[in-house]
Every structure is written in C-alpha cells, then in structure tokens.
Amino acid sequence: MSLRWKIILALLAVTLTSLAVTVRVASDTARGVLLRDRQSRALATAAFFAGSLADPVARGDRERLANQMAALRLQELGRLLALDEAGFVLADTAAGTDASLVGHRLQHVEIVSALEGVPRAGVRRLPDGRYAMYAAAPVRGAGDRVVGAVVLSTDVTDVFAAVDQIRRRMVRLGALIALGAGTVAYLFGAYLAAPLRELARAAGRIARGRFDERVPARGGDELAQLARAFNDMAAHLARIDESRRDFIASASHELRTPVAALKTLTDALIHDPDATLEDYREFLRDIDDQVDRLARLTASLLTLARLDREKETVDLRPVPLAELVTTVVGWLEPEARRLGNRFLVEGRGNPQVLVDRTKMERALTNLLENAMKYGGPGVVRVIFGEQAGFDAEAAGRALVAELVRGDEPAAGAPGAPAAPGAQGVPAAPGAPEGPGAPGGPGRDVTAGAGEGGPGPDGGPGAGAAAEAAAAAGGPAPGQTAEESPVREGPGGPRTEPRSGAEGTGPAGAGLPAEPPPDGELAEPPAEPAYRLVGDDDAVRRSPRVAWVWVLDRGPGIPAAELPHLFERFYRVDRVRARGGDVAGAGLGLSIVREILRLHDGVVAVASQVGKGSIFALYWPVTEWPLSGGGAAAEAQRPAGGGAAAG
C-alpha cells in the first residue's frame, strides 16, 4: 500500500472515529436532557394526583377512585393507575379495555420505590417499539403513612424520535466532513509522497553508482531536512567512492613503481653479458632498495587494513608519557644524525597514560619521520604533557602561538596548555620534576642520549658534550655551522638552529635570507592555518588530556593542503622530502589518524609557509592504579569504545 493511501485511510479513520464519538455523545446528551425534563414534569404530576386521590386510596374505595380518575380526563397526559399499599391496582384509566390492570399486582422498581415512600421515574421500551415513562409517587394517609401509590405512564417515543433525527443529521454532516477530510488527505498524501518518491528514485540511482544524484530541499520542515541529509549522504558517498578509486589508483601506482624498477634492474642483469661483478653488486643494492621500499609500502597498507577493521582491539598498558616519547626519539637518532637533525624534547608534565604502546610508538615514529623528511636540517622539537580538558579552538590558538613565537622554551607561553601542577591541573603521580628529569623542560635530546648521561658509544652524552662545547665557545658535537651554540634558557641548556634573516626559521628553509632587490616588494608571509582531524567528543569529555607536539622549521604547508593532509596517499610535495625514499607513499599521517582514533583521540596540525609546521596528538588520560600491581596488568578494549578503566 502506498504512503498516500496510508495517509488517507489514517486520516479517514481518525475523522470517522471522532464523528462517531461526537454523534454518540451528542445524541445521549440530548436524550438525557429531554428525558430529565419529562421526568421532572411527570413526577410533579404524579405527586399532584397522589394528593388528590389520597382519601379513596386510603379507604380502598374502588368506585370512587374510578369516578374521580374518569373525571380527570387524562387522555393527553397519559395513563393513571392507583395502587394500594400491597401493590394491587385499585383503579386504572384504561378500565373497560383489554389493557386494564385492575386487580393485578405490579412490582416495577418505580412502584416498589414509591410504596417505600420515595418517588421514582423510569423509561421502558414497550413490545410494540414505543417508549413509556413510568412516574410513581407515594400516597400518604393519616400520620403521613404510605397507604398506596399513584403511577403516571406517559409516552416519550417522540423524545427518542427527535434524538434519532438529530443523529441522522449529524451522520449526514459527518459524511460530508469525511469526504472533505479524504480529499485533503489525498492532496496532502500527494504532497508528502512526491518528494519521498523522488528520494526513492535518487537512492536507486545512487545504488547503481550515480553518486552525483541530488534531490531538491525546499523549506525547513522534516522533508527538507531529510532531503538535505540525503544530499549530504550522497556527497559523502561520492567522496568515499572517489577516495576508494584514488586509493586503488595510488596503491597500484605505488606498487607498480618498485615492481617496474625491479623488472628493469633484473632485465639489465639478464641481458647484459658484459656486466662486471661490481655492476652486479650495484644492481643488487638497487634491487635491495626497491625491495625495502616495496616492503615498507606493503607493511603500511597492512597496518591501515588492520586499523580499519571494526573489531580491532587496543592492548592498553600504563606507561609514563616521557618514557614513550624518549624511546621513540632514541630509535630515530641514527636517521636524525644522518639527515642533520637533532631532537629537542620538552616535558610539561609526565602523566601515566594508558595506551597501546606499539601503536602509539608507531604514531610518534611517523610524526618524527615526517618532520625529519620535510622539515630540513636543524632542530625538531618534541613537546609533551597533559592539560585539564580540551577545547578545539583553544588547542588551535596554542599550536599557532607555539609555531609563530620561535624556539624559545616557554612553558607559560600565551595559549600554551596548562602544565600539570598549575592551577586546576594536578601533577601526574610519580612524575619526575626538574631539569634533569626524563623529558624535563628544555631537555636537548641528541642521538637519544639523556642529558649529561652516557652517549651511545659509552662516552659523554650529547647534553654533557653540548655544555662542554658551549663553555669552550664552539659548536656542540653534531652541530652544523648554521646552528647557534648552546645557551642557557629558562629550561636549561639547549641547542637551536640559527634563524634566517627574517628570524622565522633555518636559513634557506623559510623566508629569504637576503632582502629583495631594490624596487621589488617582498611577498607578505602567509597567515598560519590550523586543522583538527577526528571526533573530539571523548577528548572534550575527559577531565585530563595527554598531548604530544612535534614542531619542525621546514617550509611549512599551504593552508589549502591541510584538509587533505591526513588522506591516504596524499602528499603535499613529492620533491621536498629528503633521504632515500624521496616522498614516501603518503600513508604515514593516515596511520597516525587511525591510531589516535583507536585511542579516542584526535590529531591536529598548524602550519605557516616560511615558519614550519607543528603536529599535535591529543587523547584522554585514563586513571590507572600506580600501586597494587596495576602497572603489570593488561587492559584490552574494543577500538573506539571509550578509554578502558584502570
């Protein structure tokens, strides 16, 4: 059955039911009003006759009763009966006819009530279909004793006839109303069904792959809201389909590139009879590089596939945030040294976080590798801590402020998140404090060595070497000539790149180091842009939020690129990356986004062309018992199901 007919039948059912109830209530009310009027008059008349006939009734004088009742001429009023105290009929105005009840004993409720001294009236339906009203009144003798009763029977068929006539008129009027309601329902059903039919046709076309299908949305009612929601869904499906096609095309291209290179190299080896042993070694090194590239791409695709599974679980374990960060920094030290980078780790609190350590280490690794590849040589700052609550706009302001202010450590910089221990933010239990703490403020981490601790070869750590070099007035070990010496800052000794001519980042990586030629105006720097990716509902509801920022002083990312930065296979610039795999596969940031989603977290990025970029991870801090064996326990929860309780 179509929606139109459902609406018509529903409206008709409501209309007819309402009319039936109205007719019934109105007819019963009218009948009751008319009968009560007749009843009051009949009882008054019966009481009058009871007083007039009291003496002959008390004496039981039948003849006298008959004469007096005959003289009353009651043909227009009805039929009158006089009864003794036992209920026997003494006189009847219908005497002499077949209907005479003289000598009969009557026990109607009205008569019984009157003989008990209480007047009463009632309506009865006669065998011939007419209606009669019996009004009985007591006859009182000496001493106010009830000696009999008088019953007045009147015809009230006209009352029922009048009520029936009213009912018939209301039914005819109701039929007209129902017809009008049906017409309105038909038109209204057509009005509702038309856009719904259009929605159904559009849904069918979308099911056949036509994702450009849209439906008109007019007005602000629920149908218009449904149409707009449908159009949004269609646009989302179109984006998903486009992403799927792009993913397949990009994956095919990325897989084909190393395979084609392998094919070229092996063909050259097979068909070159004059190849020397050194040629074979060079070709095999190239083949090994392509196999590594293919393995990395395959591993990234498999990682994304696992993260996309709805039943993916996270193995939550407690770990200090400083330990998590410094572990990843230590892993990447050799690559950082090769590319001319050094890590500056700043801790603004060290909460005990509950994370899937393997996955979170992968996310941090991807961010740091991204900063090294695209940020140019120099310092990569890694800042971590916790704050009370989360607000997307405040987070954006804090990231932009950190990005544009330069590389001076400033835990209290405007817009910076509140550090644990500040007003309203409790310090993490057992968190180390002071400049010497792991991940403490201003800690300069080079090659993953702790400040003042042993280096990877057993000698002095990078922090101690930096201090010694600073005291001698020379560059720290591993420091290029473009870097400034170690100097004391608010958080302790630190190393940072020397800023360019405009003071916006490493020379050559940001604005030009020399002023423009005479007569030319320098292009004004772009404004910083900010983008948050992911559902921040869980983070906003969490009283404590852990965060990690990774800041580089590379060329920055144009604002138009930020909305697509975390899409799979998306790369801002294929030629800006450094070292080995020129531009990667464009999957690293997608993996970061999915890992944070599994931890109910979000990813954010702020960037300014000529200033650099800062990537941020935010996720809820889950309370964990630090005593009683809690640290050794294992917690697992389904992905996206909220933070597991400790």
C-alpha positions, 0 to 999 in steps of 0.5 A: 500500500502506498504512503498516500493511501496510508495517509488517507485511510489514517486520516479517514479513520481518525475523522470517522472515529471522532464523528462517531464519538461526537454523534454518540455523545451528542445524541445521549446528551440530548436524550438525557436532557429531554428525558430529565425534563419529562421526568421532572414534569411527570413526577410533579404530576404524579405527586399532584394526583397522589394528593388528590386521590389520597382519601379513596386510596386510603379507604380502598374505595374502588368506585370512587377512585374510578369516578374521580380518575374518569373525571380527570380526563387524562387522555393527553397526559397519559395513563393513571393507575392507583395502587394500594399499599400491597401493590394491587391496582385499585383503579386504572384509566384504561378500565373497560379495555383489554389493557386494564390492570385492575386487580393485578399486582405490579412490582416495577422498581418505580412502584416498589420505590414509591410504596417505600415512600420515595418517588421514582421515574423510569423509561421502558421500551414497550413490545410494540417499539414505543417508549413509556415513562413510568412516574410513581409517587407515594400516597400518604394517609393519616400520620403521613403513612404510605397507604398506596401509590399513584403511577403516571405512564406517559409516552416519550417515543417522540423524545427518542424520535427527535434524538434519532433525527438529530443523529441522522443529521449529524451522520449526514454532516459527518459524511460530508466532513469525511469526504472533505477530510479524504480529499485533503488527505489525498492532496496532502498524501500527494504532497508528502509522497512526491518528494519521498518518491523522488528520494526513492528514485535518487537512492536507486540511482545512487545504488547503481553508482550515480553518486552525483544524484541530488534531490531538491530541499525546499523549506525547513520542515522534516522533508527538507531536512531529510532531503538535505541529509540525503544530499549530504549522504550522497556527497559523502558517498561520492567522496568515499567512492572517489577516495576508494578509486584514488586509493586503488589508483595510488596503491597500484601506482605505488606498487607498480613503481618498485615492481617496474624498477625491479623488472628493469634492474633484473632485465639489465642483469639478464641481458647484459653479458658484459656486466662486471661483478661490481655492476652486479653488486650495484644492481643488487643494492638497487634491487635491495632498495626497491625491495625495502621500499616495496616492503615498507609500502606493503607493511603500511597498507597492512597496518591501515587494513588492520586499523580499519577493521571494526573489531580491532582491539587496543592492548592498553598498558600504563606507561609514563608519557616521557618514557614513550616519547624518549624511546621513540626519539632514541630509535630515530637518532641514527636517521636524525644524525644522518639527515642533520637533525637533532631532537629537542624534547620538552616535558610539561608534565609526565602523566601515566597514560594508558595506551597501546604502546606499539601503536602509539610508538608507531604514531610518534615514529611517523610524526618524527619521520615526517618532520625529519623528511620535510622539515630540513636540517636543524632542530625538531622539537618534541613537546609533551604533557597533559592539560585539564580538558580540551577545547578545539579552538583553544588547542588551535590558538596554542599550536599557532602561538607555539609555531609563530613565537620561535624556539624559545622554551616557554612553558607559560607561553600565551595559549600554551596548555596548562602544565600539570601542577598549575592551577586546576591541573594536578601533577601526574603521580610519580612524575619526575620534576626538574631539569634533569628529569626524563623529558624535563623542560628544555631537555636537548635530546641528541642521538637519544642520549639523556642529558649529561648521561652516557652517549651511545658509544659509552662516552659523554652524552650529547647534553654533557658534550653540548655544555662542554662545547658551549663553555669552550665557545664552539659548536656542540658535537653534531652541530652544523655551522648554521646552528647557534651554540648552546645557551642557557634558557629558562629550561636549561641548556639547549641547542637551536638552529640559527634563524634566517634573516627574517628570524622565522626559521633555518636559513634557506628553509623559510623566508629569504635570507637576503632582502629583495632587490631594490624596487621589488616588494617582498611577498607578505608571509602567509597567515598560519592555518590550523586543522583538527582531524577526528571526533573530539567528543571523548577528548572534550569529555575527559577531565585530563588530556595527554598531548604530544607536539612535534614542531619542525622549521621546514617550509611549512604547508599551504593552508589549502593542503591541510584538509587533505593532509591526513588522506591516504596517499596524499602528499603535499610535495613529492620533491621536498622530502629528503633521504632515500625514499624521496616522498614516501607513499603518503600513508604515514599521517593516515596511520597516525589518524587511525591510531589516535582514533583507536585511542579516542583521540584526535590529531591536529596540525598548524602550519605557516609557509616560511615558519614550519609546521607543528603536529599535535596528538591529543587523547584522554588520560585514563586513571590507572592504579600506580600501586597494587600491581596495576602497572603489570596488568593488561587492559584490552578494549574494543577500538573506539569504545571509550578509554578502558578503566584502570 
